[in-house]
Amino acid sequence: MKEKARIIGKKLFSMMLSCLMVIVMILPSIPANAAGGVDKSVTDLNLAHLSLYEFKCTQENMQVVSLGSGTLEEHIAANGSWKKSTVFMHKYNKTPHQQNYADALELLFTNAGEVNGKKVNVRVKVTRLQLNPTAYYGKQSNFNDPNAGVPFLTVDQNWGTSGIQLMDYVYPNHPSFQNNNEMSFNIRTEVTAALEYADGSPSDLRLTMLPSDIDVKPGNAINPTTKTSFNEGFGIRNLDQTIDKIVYNRKVDLKEVDEADNWHWWYPGPGITSAGTSGEDESNKTGFAVRSKNSSLTFAYNSSVPSGGLFRFFVEQPYPETPKKTVDKQEVPKSVGEPINYTVTYTVPKPGKDIIDDIKSLKFADTFDKKVDFKEAIVKLDGKTLVKGQDYELTVKPDYTDGQDYTEINIINKSLFGRNQGGKVYEITYKTETNQNVLAEGENKIVNSGAKMYFDNVPIHANTVNTKVLPPTKPKKEVFDPKDTSTSIDGNVVKGGAELLYKISYTNTIGRAEDVTITDAVPEHTKYVAGSADNGGTEENGVITWKKQALGNGETFTVTFKVKVDEDINGKPVDNQAKVIAGKNKFDTNKTHNPTPTEPKKDVFSGNDTTSINGKAVQPGQELRYELTYTNTTGTKQTVTFTDKIPQYTTFVSAEDGGQESGGTITWTKEVENGQTVTVSFKVKVNDDVNGNPVDNQGHVKDGVNEYDTNTTHNPTPKVPDQPKKPENPTPHNPGKPGLQKPKTGDSGNLPLMMFLLITSSGVLAGALVKKRKKQA
């Protein structure tokens, strides 16, 4: 028993040692993940079996954007089984030293593919071409040919059906083409490749490449007299910043080296012999898979002289089983609460076929139109409903971007995206309902285009679906003269004291019966006519309310009521708007508007003074200035005529503002815009003989809609008092009749009075003389 255990133990130790030896053989050639976060993976997946989505780069869709000053574009015709070829070469200096040429070539391959519902172009820029002389430099028969060049890039279908070939020689047979110089120089070709959406929108694609067959070392025999001169190599610039993932097969035998200018290079490993590699080993032993962090990648090829590499451009996605989104309703009423369900199917990518490695994370995201609210998600895999919290986590961010709801479903059960799930289908149903945003004017389509699947954060887009929004018939508000309910007077001028009839109509077109409530506030500057609301309308606190239960689809509910315009409204508008609630929908009707006239004003001033003297007394000869002021509140431009008669007891002096006097009447004609105020004036002089008669005045205004007499100004004037009159026949003196005595001159009855006055005057004079003398003394 102990012996058996000892044998088993030895076998286990041997197995562990063998595994350790394999790991030790692999580890030296595969450095640890760089600090920049490049995910490097070693897998048992056969990279030769990858069938990624490839962008077609051929001569047929190739455009030459630019050629460097020394770049030659050559075309080699088809020759037997050899297909036509386009070769780009570069002229060289006749010196055995390294030569560098910037921006040697730029190509654009248009309409190279379609991903995420968009056409994709591939742009290829040779940003730098380096020529390094070999041991065979200058030994070629055409070396000194001024038209000779070193081949560096070929596009044809002789080696693969698509892609670019970075080669230092011309591959197809070319008996008539002689100016290619080969073997004098090695080429180090630095290229930036980019995937671009043809519509110009930002690209979110992840460029993926499969460099392979990196297997030539210097000294390998080409023929009995020549050998290869350099290591064949593939390089990537700024690896840590630009590369997301690198995948190696367990058989990989490549040497990695960091070189100047942030270049990371792969060269043939120690186990690669002069025989090189072939078949699947070209992908698994001397090749690998690389995914960029974005849509571009800067790489380089170093030729061994002679050698070349075929480089193709890919993205990872389960093509043609791309995600598909459907919607259960092609159209919905323009109504709140309408359910809309979206279903998206996603095929799980197959590692080693659709994608370069096993899936490490899987999630599904969707962003919904702002006119719908997310309610619920149902997640299924291969027909089986998954359990929230056990199989997946749901994150919902309402109004995340521009009012749009965002949802994210993270698969937390890793077995649900394992290698064995590749090719199976996730089905996600999102339940939503329309919200108030759907009622906005002009919002007649619900667009859903934000569904994506992310494997390892690589996005795969679903298609866009639309739902047409059928707008309801908006409720209508009208205003009439009660005497004529067939002709709307919306926008017309109404006067104080006029009676108005309002009508509100709502037609249900949302496809089902709904309860309807209509409310309308009595307009400002009016009074509700009691009992005028029909169809059961009730007025309370200035608001009239009507209710209609289960208004059927296609049916119309119409209500009316009356108001009376305030007498003193004087230019204030009468506006009205009703509200309608139909089920969950809320509407405002159109607004009716009725302007009212503003009565013109008359005032009087003294001369050029600006203080009104209306009601105050004026004097003969005083100059008076009369002003007529009119404000247009009719809603439209009007031709306005002002007329004013010269007041009685005055004389016309002048008319300002273009007024014309004729026959004692002054007339003005003015074009007055809506809302504009115009004032005209004239002057008169009060007559000298006014003698207490009042000076009164009233103007007249006609504006095309209404005619008005202005207020009357009034100014009293002073009355001159009457003088006493002299009698024509004096009464004769008659002593016999009292009251008929005639005054007498020299009458003896006045003598004593005269003597008294004389004596008094003499005394006063004597006193004055005495006083004067005293002062002089």
C-alpha positions in Angstrom: 0.0 0.0 0.0 2.8 2.4 0.9 4.7 1.5 -2.3 1.6 2.3 -4.4 1.3 5.7 -2.7 5.0 6.3 -3.3 4.5 5.6 -7.1 1.5 7.8 -7.3 3.4 10.6 -5.6 6.3 10.3 -8.0 3.9 10.5 -11.0 2.2 13.6 -9.6 5.6 15.2 -9.0 6.7 14.4 -12.6 3.5 16.0 -13.9 4.0 19.1 -11.9 7.6 19.4 -13.0 6.5 19.0 -16.6 4.0 21.8 -16.2 6.6 24.0 -14.5 9.0 23.4 -17.4 6.4 24.5 -19.9 5.7 27.6 -17.9 9.4 28.4 -17.6 9.8 28.0 -21.4 6.9 30.4 -22.0 7.6 33.1 -19.4 10.9 34.5 -20.7 9.3 35.4 -24.0 6.1 36.9 -22.5 6.8 39.9 -20.3 4.4 40.7 -17.4 1.6 43.2 -17.9 3.0 46.8 -18.3 2.1 49.5 -15.9 -0.1 51.2 -18.5 -2.7 48.4 -18.2 -2.1 46.3 -21.3 -4.0 43.0 -20.8 -1.6 40.2 -22.0 -3.2 36.8 -22.1 -1.8 33.4 -22.9 -4.5 31.0 -24.2 -5.1 27.6 -25.6 -7.3 29.2 -28.3 -6.0 28.5 -31.8 -5.4 32.0 -33.2 -5.2 30.5 -36.7 -9.0 29.8 -36.4 -9.9 33.4 -35.8 -12.6 34.7 -38.2 -12.9 38.3 -37.3 -14.8 40.9 -39.3 -12.3 42.1 -41.9 -12.3 45.4 -43.7 -11.6 45.0 -47.4 -8.6 46.9 -48.6 -8.1 46.3 -52.3 -7.0 48.2 -55.4 -10.6 48.7 -56.4 -11.5 50.8 -53.3 -8.1 52.4 -52.9 -7.5 56.2 -53.2 -4.0 57.7 -53.2 -4.4 60.7 -50.9 -0.8 61.8 -51.1 2.7 60.7 -52.3 5.9 61.8 -50.7 8.3 63.7 -52.9 10.4 60.6 -53.5 7.6 58.1 -53.7 6.9 56.2 -56.9 3.6 54.6 -57.8 4.0 51.7 -60.1 1.4 49.4 -61.7 2.2 45.9 -62.7 -0.2 44.3 -65.2 -1.6 40.8 -64.7 0.6 38.1 -66.0 -0.7 34.6 -66.3 -1.9 33.5 -62.9 -0.4 36.6 -61.4 -3.0 39.3 -60.7 -2.4 43.0 -61.3 -0.5 44.8 -58.6 0.1 48.4 -57.3 3.6 48.8 -55.9 4.9 51.9 -54.1 8.6 52.4 -54.1 10.9 55.2 -52.8 13.9 56.7 -54.5 17.2 56.5 -52.5 20.5 58.3 -52.1 23.6 56.6 -53.4 25.2 56.5 -50.0 25.7 53.4 -47.8 24.0 55.1 -44.8 20.7 55.0 -43.1 18.0 57.1 -44.8 14.7 58.4 -43.4 11.8 59.7 -45.3 8.7 61.3 -43.6 5.1 61.0 -44.8 6.0 58.8 -47.7 2.4 57.7 -48.5 -1.2 58.1 -47.5 -4.0 55.8 -48.8 -7.7 55.7 -48.1 -9.7 52.5 -48.6 -13.3 53.7 -49.0 -16.4 51.7 -48.1 -14.2 49.0 -46.7 -17.0 47.6 -44.5 -20.1 48.3 -42.5 -20.2 48.1 -38.7 -22.9 49.4 -36.3 -25.0 50.4 -39.3 -22.4 52.7 -40.7 -20.0 52.5 -43.6 -16.3 52.4 -42.6 -13.2 53.7 -44.4 -9.7 52.6 -43.6 -6.9 55.2 -43.7 -3.3 54.1 -44.0 -0.4 56.6 -43.5 3.2 55.7 -43.9 4.5 58.2 -41.5 8.2 57.2 -41.8 10.2 55.0 -44.1 13.7 54.0 -43.0 16.2 52.4 -45.4 19.1 50.6 -44.0 21.9 49.4 -46.3 22.7 45.7 -46.4 25.9 43.8 -47.2 24.7 43.7 -50.8 24.3 47.4 -51.2 25.2 48.8 -54.6 25.6 45.4 -56.3 22.4 45.5 -58.3 22.5 46.1 -62.0 19.9 48.9 -61.8 21.4 50.5 -58.7 22.4 53.7 -60.5 19.2 54.0 -62.5 17.7 57.4 -61.7 14.2 56.0 -61.8 15.0 53.0 -59.5 13.3 52.8 -56.1 13.1 50.5 -53.1 9.7 48.7 -52.9 8.0 49.3 -49.5 4.2 48.8 -49.9 2.1 46.6 -52.2 -1.6 46.3 -52.7 -2.9 43.3 -54.7 -4.6 40.0 -54.3 -1.7 37.8 -55.0 -1.0 37.3 -51.3 -4.4 37.2 -49.5 -7.6 38.8 -50.7 -7.2 42.1 -48.9 -4.8 44.2 -46.9 -1.5 45.9 -47.4 1.9 44.2 -47.9 4.9 45.8 -46.4 7.6 44.2 -48.6 11.1 45.1 -49.7 10.6 43.3 -53.0 8.1 42.9 -55.8 6.2 39.6 -55.3 4.4 38.9 -58.6 6.3 38.0 -61.7 7.2 41.2 -63.6 9.3 40.7 -66.7 8.6 44.1 -68.1 9.1 46.0 -64.8 12.8 46.7 -64.2 13.3 49.7 -61.9 12.8 48.0 -58.6 16.0 47.9 -56.5 16.1 44.9 -54.2 18.6 43.6 -51.7 20.4 47.0 -51.3 18.3 48.2 -48.3 16.2 46.8 -45.6 12.9 48.7 -45.0 11.5 49.8 -41.6 8.0 51.0 -42.5 6.1 52.9 -39.8 2.4 53.0 -40.4 -0.7 54.6 -38.7 -3.9 52.7 -39.6 -7.3 54.2 -38.6 -10.9 53.1 -38.9 -13.2 56.0 -39.8 -17.0 56.2 -40.1 -17.7 57.4 -43.6 -20.4 59.8 -42.3 -17.7 61.7 -40.3 -19.1 60.8 -36.9 -16.5 59.9 -34.2 -15.4 56.3 -34.4 -15.8 54.1 -31.4 -14.4 51.0 -33.1 -11.5 49.0 -31.6 -8.9 48.3 -34.4 -7.7 44.7 -34.1 -4.7 43.2 -36.0 -3.2 39.7 -36.3 0.5 40.1 -37.0 1.9 36.6 -37.9 4.8 34.7 -39.5 7.5 36.8 -37.7 10.1 34.1 -38.3 13.1 35.3 -40.3 16.5 35.9 -38.7 19.7 37.3 -40.2 22.0 34.8 -41.9 19.2 32.6 -43.2 20.2 31.3 -46.6 18.3 32.8 -49.6 20.4 31.0 -52.2 23.9 29.7 -52.3 25.4 33.2 -52.6 23.1 35.4 -50.4 21.7 35.4 -46.9 19.1 37.4 -45.0 20.5 40.6 -43.4 18.2 41.6 -40.6 15.7 40.2 -38.0 12.2 40.3 -39.3 10.2 42.3 -36.8 6.8 43.8 -35.9 6.6 46.9 -33.6 4.0 49.0 -31.9 4.5 52.5 -30.7 3.3 53.7 -27.3 2.2 50.2 -26.4 0.9 51.0 -22.9 -1.1 54.0 -24.0 -2.7 52.6 -27.1 -3.1 48.8 -26.7 -6.0 47.3 -24.8 -5.2 43.6 -25.1 -2.6 41.2 -26.5 -3.3 37.5 -26.9 -0.7 34.7 -27.4 -1.1 31.1 -28.0 0.8 28.8 -25.6 3.1 27.8 -28.4 4.4 31.4 -28.9 8.1 31.8 -29.5 8.8 35.5 -29.9 11.3 37.8 -28.3 10.1 41.2 -27.1 12.3 44.3 -26.9 11.7 47.9 -26.0 13.5 50.3 -28.3 13.9 54.0 -28.7 11.0 56.5 -29.2 8.6 54.3 -27.2 8.7 51.4 -29.7 8.0 47.9 -28.5 9.2 45.2 -30.9 8.6 41.5 -31.5 11.3 39.4 -33.2 11.7 35.6 -33.8 12.3 33.7 -30.6 15.2 31.4 -29.7 13.3 28.3 -30.9 12.8 29.6 -34.4 15.1 28.0 -36.9 16.1 29.1 -40.4 13.2 26.9 -41.7 10.8 29.5 -40.1 7.2 28.6 -39.5 4.3 27.5 -41.6 0.6 26.7 -41.4 -1.1 27.3 -38.0 2.3 28.0 -36.4 2.5 31.3 -38.2 -0.4 32.5 -36.1 0.3 30.6 -32.8 4.1 30.4 -32.7 5.3 33.5 -34.5 2.2 35.5 -34.4 -0.3 37.0 -31.9 -3.6 39.0 -31.7 -3.7 42.7 -30.6 -6.6 45.0 -29.9 -6.3 48.7 -29.8 -7.9 50.9 -27.2 -9.4 53.0 -29.9 -9.9 53.1 -33.7 -6.3 53.6 -34.7 -2.9 51.9 -34.2 0.7 52.9 -35.0 2.8 49.9 -36.0 5.9 49.1 -38.0 7.4 46.3 -40.0 11.1 45.6 -40.2 12.1 43.5 -43.2 14.9 40.9 -43.1 15.8 41.4 -46.8 14.1 40.0 -48.6 10.9 39.6 -46.7 7.4 41.0 -46.4 4.4 41.0 -44.1 0.7 41.0 -45.0 -1.3 43.2 -42.6 -5.1 43.2 -42.5 -7.5 45.2 -40.4 -10.3 43.8 -38.2 -12.8 44.4 -35.5 -14.3 41.8 -33.1 -18.0 41.1 -33.2 -20.3 38.2 -33.8 -20.8 38.9 -37.5 -23.2 38.4 -39.2 -25.2 37.7 -36.0 -25.2 41.3 -35.1 -27.5 42.6 -32.3 -31.0 43.2 -33.4 -33.5 45.5 -31.8 -37.3 45.4 -32.4 -40.2 47.5 -31.1 -43.7 46.2 -30.5 -45.5 49.3 -31.8 -44.9 51.1 -35.0 -47.1 54.0 -33.9 -48.7 55.2 -30.7 -51.1 58.0 -29.8 -49.5 61.3 -28.6 -50.5 60.4 -25.1 -48.9 59.9 -21.7 -48.7 56.4 -20.4 -48.6 54.5 -23.7 -46.7 51.3 -23.2 -43.8 50.6 -25.7 -41.7 47.4 -25.4 -38.3 47.0 -26.9 -36.6 43.6 -27.4 -32.9 43.3 -28.2 -31.2 40.0 -29.1 -27.5 39.7 -28.7 -25.4 36.7 -29.8 -22.6 35.8 -27.4 -19.3 36.1 -29.3 -17.3 32.9 -29.7 -13.8 33.1 -28.3 -11.2 32.0 -30.8 -13.6 32.8 -33.7 -15.5 36.1 -33.3 -13.1 37.5 -30.6 -9.5 37.0 -29.8 -9.9 35.8 -26.2 -12.3 34.5 -23.6 -14.8 37.0 -22.3 -13.9 38.5 -18.9 -17.0 40.7 -18.5 -20.3 41.1 -20.2 -22.9 43.9 -19.9 -25.8 45.3 -21.9 -26.7 49.0 -22.0 -29.6 51.0 -23.5 -30.4 54.7 -23.5 -34.0 55.6 -24.2 -35.7 58.5 -25.9 -36.6 61.3 -23.5 -40.2 60.8 -24.4 -40.4 57.4 -22.6 -39.7 56.3 -19.1 -38.0 52.9 -18.4 -40.2 50.6 -16.3 -38.8 47.1 -16.3 -36.3 44.7 -17.9 -36.6 40.9 -18.6 -33.4 39.1 -19.3 -33.2 35.7 -21.0 -30.3 33.5 -22.2 -31.1 30.8 -24.6 -34.8 31.1 -23.7 -34.3 30.8 -20.0 -35.3 33.8 -17.8 -32.4 35.0 -15.6 -32.8 36.1 -12.0 -32.0 39.6 -11.0 -29.5 39.8 -8.2 -28.3 36.3 -8.9 -27.5 36.3 -12.5 -27.4 40.0 -13.3 -27.5 43.4 -11.7 -29.7 46.2 -13.1 -28.6 49.9 -12.8 -31.1 52.5 -13.8 -30.2 56.2 -14.2 -33.3 58.3 -14.9 -32.9 61.4 -17.0 -29.2 60.5 -17.3 -28.4 62.4 -20.5 -30.7 65.2 -21.9 -33.6 63.7 -20.1 -33.0 60.2 -21.3 -33.2 57.1 -19.0 -30.1 54.9 -19.1 -30.1 51.3 -18.1 -27.2 48.9 -17.6 -27.4 45.1 -17.1 -24.2 43.5 -15.8 -24.0 39.7 -16.0 -22.5 38.8 -12.6 -22.8 35.0 -13.1 -19.6 34.4 -15.0 -20.7 31.0 -16.2 -23.3 32.8 -18.3 -20.6 34.2 -20.6 -18.1 31.3 -20.5 -16.6 29.8 -23.6 -19.5 27.3 -23.8 -22.0 30.1 -24.1 -20.5 31.3 -27.4 -23.1 31.5 -30.1 -26.1 31.5 -27.7 -28.5 34.4 -27.7 -29.4 36.9 -24.9 -32.8 38.4 -25.3 -33.6 41.5 -23.3 -37.0 43.1 -23.2 -37.3 46.7 -22.0 -40.7 47.9 -20.9 -41.3 51.6 -21.2 -44.1 54.1 -21.1 -44.5 57.5 -22.8 -44.2 60.6 -20.5 -45.2 64.3 -20.7 -42.3 65.0 -23.2 -44.3 63.2 -25.9 -46.9 66.0 -25.8 -44.4 68.7 -26.9 -45.2 70.4 -30.1 -43.2 68.8 -33.0 -42.3 65.6 -31.1 -43.8 63.1 -33.5 -41.2 60.3 -33.4 -39.7 58.1 -30.6 -36.2 57.0 -31.6 -34.3 54.3 -29.8 -30.8 53.8 -30.9 -28.7 53.4 -27.7 -28.6 49.6 -27.3 -25.1 48.1 -26.9 -23.5 44.9 -25.8 -20.1 45.3 -24.1 -17.7 42.3 -23.9 -14.6 43.4 -22.0 -15.8 47.0 -22.6 -15.7 46.6 -26.4 -19.0 48.0 -27.7 -21.3 46.2 -30.1 -24.2 48.4 -31.3 -27.8 47.3 -32.1 -29.8 48.9 -34.9 -32.1 51.9 -34.4 -35.9 51.5 -34.2 -38.6 54.2 -34.5 -42.1 54.6 -33.3 -44.3 57.2 -34.9 -46.3 59.4 -32.6 -49.8 60.2 -33.8 -50.6 63.6 -32.5 -54.1 64.1 -31.0 -56.5 66.7 -32.3 -55.6 69.7 -30.1 -58.5 71.3 -28.3 -59.7 74.5 -30.0 -60.8 77.8 -28.4 -63.0 80.3 -30.3 -64.7 83.6 -29.5 -67.9 84.9 -31.1 -70.4 87.7 -31.0 -73.4 85.9 -29.5 -75.5 87.3 -32.3 -73.4 85.5 -34.9 -71.8 82.2 -33.7 -70.6 81.2 -37.2 -67.9 83.9 -37.6 -65.0 84.0 -35.2 -64.0 87.5 -33.9 -60.7 86.3 -32.5 -58.3 89.2 -33.0 -61.0 91.7 -33.6 -61.5 94.9 -31.5 -64.3 94.7 -28.9 -65.8 97.6 -26.9 -66.6 98.0 -23.2 -70.1 96.6 -22.5 -69.9 94.1 -25.4 -71.0 90.5 -24.8 -68.7 87.7 -25.9 -69.4 83.9 -26.4 -66.5 81.5 -25.9 -66.5 78.0 -27.3 -64.1 75.1 -26.5 -64.0 71.9 -28.6 -62.0 68.7 -27.9 -62.0 65.6 -30.2 -60.7 62.3 -28.8 -58.3 60.7 -31.2 -56.1 58.6 -28.9 -57.8 55.3 -29.8 -59.8 54.7 -26.7 -62.5 56.3 -24.5 -61.2 58.8 -21.9 -62.7 60.9 -19.2 -62.4 64.6 -20.1 -62.3 67.7 -17.9 -62.4 71.3 -19.4 -61.7 74.3 -17.3 -61.7 78.0 -18.3 -61.1 81.1 -16.2 -63.3 84.1 -16.8 -61.1 86.6 -18.7 -59.8 89.6 -16.9 -61.7 92.8 -17.5 -64.9 90.9 -18.1 -67.8 89.5 -16.0 -69.3 86.0 -16.3 -72.9 86.0 -17.6 -74.6 84.0 -14.9 -76.1 80.7 -16.1 -74.5 80.9 -19.6 -72.2 77.8 -19.4 -73.9 74.9 -21.3 -73.4 71.2 -21.0 -73.5 71.2 -17.2 -70.7 73.8 -16.8 -70.4 75.2 -13.3 -68.8 78.5 -12.3 -66.9 78.9 -9.0 -64.5 81.7 -8.0 -64.1 82.8 -11.6 -63.4 79.3 -13.1 -65.9 77.4 -15.2 -65.6 73.5 -15.2 -67.1 70.9 -17.5 -66.8 67.1 -17.1 -67.5 64.4 -19.6 -67.1 60.7 -18.8 -65.8 58.1 -21.3 -65.6 60.3 -24.3 -65.3 57.8 -27.1 -62.6 57.7 -29.7 -63.5 60.0 -32.5 -66.2 61.8 -30.4 -66.1 65.6 -29.8 -67.0 67.4 -26.6 -68.0 71.1 -27.1 -68.8 73.7 -24.4 -69.7 77.4 -24.4 -70.1 80.3 -22.0 -70.6 84.1 -22.1 -69.0 87.1 -20.6 -69.6 90.9 -20.7 -66.7 93.3 -21.2 -66.2 95.9 -18.5 -67.4 99.4 -19.5 -64.2 101.1 -18.4 -61.8 98.6 -20.0 -60.1 101.4 -22.1 -57.4 99.6 -24.1 -56.8 96.6 -22.0 -56.9 93.3 -24.0 -59.4 90.5 -23.4 -57.4 87.3 -23.6 -58.6 83.8 -22.9 -57.2 80.2 -22.8 -58.8 77.0 -21.6 -57.3 73.8 -20.2 -58.3 70.2 -21.2 -57.4 67.0 -19.3 -58.1 63.8 -21.2 -57.0 60.7 -19.3 -53.3 61.3 -18.5 -53.0 64.0 -21.2 -53.0 67.7 -20.4 -53.5 70.3 -23.1 -53.7 74.1 -23.2 -56.0 75.4 -26.0 -55.0 78.2 -28.3 -55.3 81.6 -26.8 -57.9 84.0 -28.1 -57.2 87.7 -28.1 -59.5 90.7 -28.5 -58.0 94.2 -28.3 -60.1 97.1 -26.9 -59.9 100.7 -28.0 -58.1 103.3 -25.9 -60.2 106.6 -25.8 -58.2 109.6 -27.1 -57.4 112.4 -24.6 -57.8 116.1 -25.0 -55.9 118.6 -22.8 -55.2 122.4 -22.8 -52.0 124.3 -21.8 -51.0 128.0 -21.6 -48.6 128.7 -24.5 -45.7 126.4 -24.4 -46.1 125.4 -20.8 -46.5 121.7 -20.0 -48.9 122.0 -17.0 -52.5 121.4 -17.8 -54.8 124.4 -17.2 -58.0 122.5 -17.9 -60.7 124.0 -15.7 -58.7 127.1 -14.9 -59.6 130.7 -15.8 -57.9 132.2 -18.8 -57.6 135.9 -19.8 -58.4 137.8 -22.9 -55.4 137.8 -25.2 -53.9 134.7 -23.6 -52.5 132.0 -26.0 -53.8 128.5 -25.5 -52.3 125.2 -26.8 -54.6 122.2 -27.3 -53.3 118.6 -27.5 -55.1 115.5 -28.8 -53.4 112.2 -27.8 -54.3 108.8 -29.3 -52.9 105.3 -28.6 -53.5 102.5 -31.1 -54.6 99.3 -29.3 -56.6 97.8 -32.2 -54.0 95.1 -32.8 -53.0 96.4 -36.3 -51.6 99.5 -38.0 -54.3 102.2 -38.5 -54.8 105.3 -40.6 -56.0 107.8 -38.0 -57.8 111.1 -38.7 -57.9 113.8 -36.0 -60.3 116.8 -36.3 -60.8 119.7 -34.0 -62.9 122.9 -34.3 -61.4 126.2 -33.2 -63.1 127.0 -29.9 -65.6 129.8 -29.7 -64.3 133.2 -28.4 -60.8 132.4 -29.7 -58.8 133.1 -32.8 -56.7 130.4 -34.6 -52.9 130.9 -34.3 -51.2 127.8 -35.7 -51.4 124.0 -36.1 -48.4 121.7 -35.3 -47.7 118.1 -36.5 -48.9 118.7 -40.1 -52.4 119.9 -39.1 -54.4 121.9 -41.8 -57.0 124.5 -40.9 -60.0 125.0 -43.1 -63.3 126.7 -42.3 -62.6 126.8 -38.6 -61.7 123.1 -38.4 -58.1 121.6 -38.1 -57.4 118.2 -39.6 -54.5 115.7 -39.1 -54.0 112.3 -40.8 -51.5 109.9 -39.3 -50.3 106.3 -39.9 -50.1 104.8 -36.4 -48.6 101.4 -35.7 -50.2 99.0 -33.2 -49.2 100.1 -29.7 -47.9 103.5 -30.9 -49.1 106.8 -29.3 -49.4 110.0 -31.4 -50.1 113.5 -30.1 -51.1 116.5 -32.3 -51.5 120.1 -31.2 -52.7 123.6 -32.2 -52.8 127.1 -30.7 -55.4 129.8 -30.4 -55.6 133.2 -28.8 -58.5 134.2 -26.5 -60.5 137.1 -27.9 -60.4 140.4 -26.1 -64.1 140.6 -25.9 -64.6 137.2 -24.4 -66.1 138.9 -21.3 -66.8 135.9 -19.1 -67.8 133.5 -21.8 -66.2 130.0 -21.3 -63.7 128.6 -23.8 -64.6 125.0 -24.3 -63.2 122.4 -26.7 -63.7 118.8 -27.8 -61.8 116.8 -30.5 -62.7 113.9 -32.7 -60.7 110.8 -33.7 -61.4 108.2 -36.3 -59.0 105.2 -36.5 -60.6 102.9 -39.1 -62.2 100.7 -36.4 -63.8 103.2 -34.1 -64.8 106.8 -33.9 -64.4 108.8 -30.7 -65.3 112.2 -29.3 -62.6 113.2 -26.8 -63.3 114.6 -23.4 -64.2 118.3 -23.3 -61.8 120.9 -21.9 -63.3 123.9 -20.1 -61.7 127.3 -19.3 -63.8 130.1 -17.7 -63.0 133.8 -18.4 -63.4 137.0 -16.3 -66.5 139.2 -16.7 -65.9 143.0 -17.1 -68.0 145.0 -14.4 -70.8 147.4 -15.6 -70.0 151.3 -15.3 -72.8 153.6 -13.5 -74.8 155.7 -15.9 -75.3 159.7 -15.7 -79.0 160.7 -15.4 -80.4 162.3 -18.5 -83.0 164.7 -16.7 -81.8 166.0 -13.2 -84.5 166.6 -10.5 -85.2 170.5 -10.0 -84.8 172.2 -6.6 -88.2 172.6 -4.9 -88.1 173.7 -1.2 -91.7 172.9 -0.9 -91.3 169.3 -1.6 -88.8 167.2 0.5 -86.6 165.0 -1.6 -86.9 167.3 -4.6 -84.5 169.9 -3.4 -81.9 171.2 -5.9 -78.4 171.8 -4.6 -77.5 175.5 -3.9 -74.2 177.3 -4.3 -73.3 179.9 -1.7 -76.0 178.6 0.7 -75.7 180.4 4.1 -76.2 177.0 5.8 -72.6 176.0 4.9 -70.8 179.2 6.3 -70.1 177.9 9.8 -68.5 174.8 8.5 -66.2 176.7 6.2 -65.1 179.0 9.1 -64.2 176.0 11.2 -62.0 174.4 8.5 -60.1 177.7 7.9 -59.3 178.3 11.6 -58.1 174.7 12.0 -55.7 174.9 9.1 -54.2 178.1 10.3 -53.4 176.6 13.7 -51.6 173.6 12.2 -49.5 175.8 9.9 -48.5 178.1 12.9 -47.4 175.0 14.9 -45.2 173.8 12.0 -43.4 177.2 11.7 -42.6 177.3 15.4 -41.1 173.7 15.3 -38.9 174.6 12.4 -37.6 177.7 14.1 -36.7 175.7 17.2 -34.6 173.3 15.2 -32.8 176.1 13.4 -32.1 177.9 16.6 
